[in-house]
Amino acid sequence: MRFIHCADIHLDSPLRGLERYEGAPVDEMRDATRRAFANVVDLAIERAADCVLIAGDIFDGDWPDFNTGLYFAAQLRRLAAADIRVFLSYGNHDAVSKLTRSVPLPQNVFCFPANRPVTQELADLGVAIHGQSFASEAVTIDLAAAYPAPRGGLLNIGVLHTALSGREGHQPYAPTTAQRLADKGYDYWALGHVHTREIVRESPWIVFPGNTQGRHARETGARGCMLVEAEAALGIRSVEFVATDVVRWQQLVIDIAGLVSADELHAAVQNEVRSLQAAAEERLLAIRLTLTGRGPLHRLLVADREALRAQLAASVGEASAGRAWLEKVHIRVTAPLDLERLAGRDDPIGLLLRSLDSLAADPAALQSLAEAVLADLGQKLPPDLRGADSAWALDADAALADALASARERLLAVIGAEDTR
């Protein structure tokens, strides 16, 4: 038999704030989670899968309207027309208590209940599928502990939304361990919740497929689902990752050491973009670029960041024939100066550099200074510029540290320019 294991579809995830980015492919990004799920359905039909397992977080939360549910149901009807069964559980984002709207799902779909784990036995395939949905968002008990014993003579599959014993960036919901899952005696555990693809172990198979579509710059690289071949008598024969994403996020780091001109910088960026584009095939690329290192381009890079970003965006567009979007540029370059000597000077420059370094080492002092300086300005800003996604949201340690580092590098650029006169 053949089945597809997917999770964390986050259908119609809002992707807030895209409109603020010049040139952002808003329409393509907003439609990406739908198209990625359609790719899962296409794969199931093309490869004649017997069933599709969805391990939670089908939706990103309660629907703003019925269109999300109607789209999901329409895709499931495509599977029904191909005689492909669907077994799904709900996770923390779409827990039973969070969804206030619903639409009828086709008869080929079985939703695992939230009150207890249940087993669906498919006699024609020699398979038993065990699963349970989340009743509420914050499930803090080990749901797997109550999963039933394996059915003898059948291929046993567990469907579970969990962080196991913890995964960075994910709430520790339905906590359990890989060993506890292995002790259940199942052949395959189809997990969800963790967005990074991971084969936790192979005997038995315990697998996070990751999400079907990356949604931001921390979810980089190929995203998709698992295509699994199995036999009741022999167990799992193969587990294959298949990419389903339509927009791919990538982090690109360029070291400026050895680059002596803007032309060399743009050539280096374009070479890397072409390589990323080839690997992504026809997908749209969303690139977060970090310029790092120490070199003679320092002054040029920190002098006018807005102009630099526009120039780099043009280079990225040219190298990709418009199929890559420069989402953000981080400048982490270092001035080619004797910083220890400068900071030790007994003059205003030395004092200022020592003060900046002291603030960088003391987040509390930096926060206090920022609050004092920006309090009046913050009150004058429109409400939409005070949100957590705003460039003015300097209450986060990372944002403050970035602003301080930027100011320091601009100062060093000026000092370097004075030293060359």
Secondary structure, DSSP 4 states (H G I P E B T S, - for coil): -EEEEEB---BT---TTGGGSTT--HHHHHTHHHHHHHHHHHHHHHTT-SEEEEES-SBSSS-SSTHHHHHHHHHHHHHHHTT-EEEEE--STT-TTT-----PPPTTEEEPPSSS-EEEEETTTTEEEEE---SSS---S-GGGGPPPPPTTSEEEEEEE--TT--TTS---S---HHHHHHTT-SEEEEES--S-EEEEETTEEEE--BSS--STTSBS--EEEEEEEETTTEEEEEEEEE--SEEEEEEEEE-TT--SHHHHHHHHHHHHHHHHHHHTTSEEEEEEEEEEESTTHHHHHH-HHHHHHHHHHHHHHHHTT-EEEEEEEEEEE-SS-HHHHHT-SSHHHHHHHHHHHHHT-HHHHHHHHHHHHHHHHHHS-GGGSSTTSTT-TTSHHHHHHHHHHHHHHHHHHHHHHHT-
